[in-house]
Amino acid sequence: MSNFLARADATLLRYGAHFFDQEIVAARGTHVISASGQEILDFTSGQMSAVLGHSHPEISAVIHEWADKLCHLHSGMLSAPVLELAEGLAEVTPEGLDRTLLLTTGGEANDAAIRLAKLVTGRHEVVSFAQSWHGMTGSAVAATYAAGRKGYGPVMPGNFSIPVPNAFRPRFPGLALDWQSELDDAFAQIDAMSTGNLAAFIAEPILSTGGIIDLPEGYLAGLKRKCIERGMLLILDEAQTGIGRTGLMFAFERDGVVPDVLTLSKTLGAGLPLSAVMTSAAIEAEAHARGFLFYTTHVADPLPAAIGCKVLEIARRDDLPARAARLGAHFRSGLERLMERHEKVGDVRGRGLLLGVEVVADRASKRPDEPYGNRVMEICARDGLSMNIAALPGLSSVFRIAPPLTVTEAELDQALEIFDAALAEAA
């Protein structure tokens, strides 16, 4: 163990992350830089957030401007960036999402969204996917099933889960069940468990921690119908899929569905703590009439709102969704070529520049090979490529690949070379 990690071991409360074995001293563009001077390709965009890369000059300029001018205010005081970001978000989202609450993290935004849905519907039951990840706070952690449920005692009452349709690992291999049949069956089970108090379904359009599982086209529309039939609100969590990453400004646009509540985080702040809850004027009015309260210390802070404005400006000006679609197609083709060469690459999936590579013991059994995945990750890191593989039991066989949308084609090709060599060396 290095002296740096020994200091961490002596002082930090370990929180589930696999600590990188080098001190990171700087970052710029698509690279993070270690104390030894090694430049490492960051294909996780920080924590899946630095959508414009590190130290983007325009973001840095906004930080300096507002740090000198106005960082934080009393929660009842408003500033121009807050209104400008709310107006900008209304412009880039479909009609019906025209009221915004600005917060800090994704977990906080999902807590607020669930609280909003419970108040407006007068109910308390929340449904999510059995492979979901919505955050580590209150209602968000109660709706999170991918990991972290054992040993903490009861969560919020009234939470249920349904399986996510997974083309690579179908629930009933060999049976001709389609996603609609699975969805019908899942909601039959929910109806049997419910006390008649279904308030909301919260979903990621592409489940990230759960293994980069892209919901099949049409599924979100089917899910919205199930919600309407039961008087539930549909909350979509686009923490990782928003602001262009999947080739569209928002992943849900592919399916022509407008959620009742949309949450954004991660990509909206380009690596700084910023999140948003968006809903309709009608839902906001009903919530206000019922006394909606989500009064936090950093609600509507000016500095992060100014950053969000700049992120939206750059995403639209530089057409980052189209860039993600083009470069994502190039990178996916490269990953599929690696799958042809390496038997342990079982599947390549995802959209745009949010891609998943699942490694297996063999393709016949599709048995996840977590030790192999961890070896590949360590070799990649040694050779200058950081790619996330969840350091959680049962989740370390899927690489979650999300480089900044500012990545170059040459950097994508360099990453493919490093990944190719690591897959071979780890076998």
Residue, then its C-alpha position, 0 to 999 in steps of 0.5 A: m500500500s502506498n503512503f497516500l493510501a495508508r493515510a486514507d486508510a487511517t483517516l477516511l470512513r470507507y464508503g463503498a468506493h474502490f480507491f484508485d491507487q494513485e493520488i490525483v492532483a489535476a484534471r483537464g479535458t478527458h484526462v486526470i493527472s496523477a502525482s507521478g505525472q501520468e495522464i489517465l483517460d477518464f472514461t467515467s467523466g468523474q462520477m459519470s458527471a463531467v459531461l464537458g470534460h475537466s477544467h472546461p475553460e468556459i465552466s472555469a470562467v463562470i466559477h471564477e465570475w460567480a465566486d467573486k460575485l455571488c455563491h450562496l443566498h438565503s433560500g428565500m432570495l432569488s438571483a438571475p442565474v436561477l431564473e435563467l436556468a429554469e427558463g433554459l430547461a423549459e426550452v429544451t424539454p417537451e411541453g409540460l415540464d415548465r416548473t423547476l426546483l434547483l437542488t444539489t445532488g441526484g439523491e436530493a432531487n429524487d427525494a424531492a420528486i417522490r415527496l412531490a408525488k406523494l403529496v399531490t396524489g395523497r398516497h405513499e407507495v412507490v415502485s422502481f426497478a429491482q436493479s435501480w439506483h436513485g440515491m443514498t438519501g431517504s426516499a431515494v435509497a428506499a427506491t434503490y435496489a441495485a445494492g446497499r439494502k442489507g443491514y440497515g433496517p427498515v426503509m420508507p414503507g410502501n416501496f415495491s420493485i419490479p424486474v427490468p427487461n434485460a435482453f442479455r439476461p431474460r428472466f425466463p430464458g427460452l420462453a417467448l415472453d416479450w417486454q409487454s407480457e413481463l410488464d403486465d405480469a409485474f404490475a399484476q404483482i404490484d396490484a396484489m401487494s398494494t394497499g391502494n396507495l400507489a403514488a409513483f413509479i421512478a425509473e432510469p431510462i437506462l439503468s446504469t449501476g444495474g448494468i447499463i440496461d437500456l429499456p426496450e423502445g416502447y417500454l416507457a410508453g407502456l409504463k406511462r399507461k400503467c401509471i395513468e391507469r392507477g393514478m400514479l405519477l411517472i418520475l424519470d431519473e435522467a442523472q446520467t442520461g440527460i444533457g445529450r449523453t445518449g444522442l438525444m438531449f434526454a433519453f426519454e425523447r426516443d420513446g415520445v413519452v413526457p414524464d410527470v416529473l423529471t429529475l436531472s443531476k450529474t451531467l447538468g452541473a458538469g461535475l459540480p453539485l447541481s440537480a433539478v426537479m421539473t414538473s408541470a404547472a398543474i402539478e406544481a399548483e396542486a403541490h403548492a395548494r397542499g403546502f409542498l415543502f422542500y426548503t433546504t440550505h442550498v436550494a436555488d444557489p446562484l453559482p451552481a445555477a450559473i454553471g447549469c446555464k453555461v452547460l445548457e448553452i454549450a450543449r445546444r451551441d455545440d450540438l453535443p447530442a449529435r456529437a454523442a450519437r456520432l462518436g458513440a457509434h464509432f466507439r460501439s463499433g470498436l467495442e463490438r470488434l473487441m467482442e469478436r476477438h475476446e470470448k470473455v466479452g459477452d455483450v456490448r450495449g447502451r446508447g450514445l456515449l453511455l455504453g456497457v461491456e459485460v464480461v463473462a466466464d463464457r458465452a454459453s453460460k453467460r456467468p458473470d466473471e467478476p474477478y476477470g472484470n476487476r483484473v481488466m479494470e486494474i490493468c487499464a488503470r495501470d496503462g492509462l485508462s480509467m473505466n468504471i466497473a461497480a465495486l459492489p458485490g454482484l455488479s463488478s462484471v459490467f464496465r460502465i463507459a461514459p467519457p466526456l462528450t468532448v472526447t475526440e475520436a483519437e482518444l476513443d481509439q486509444a482507449l480501445e487499444i488499452f482495453d483490447a490489451a487488458l482483456a488479453e492480459a487478464a485472461 
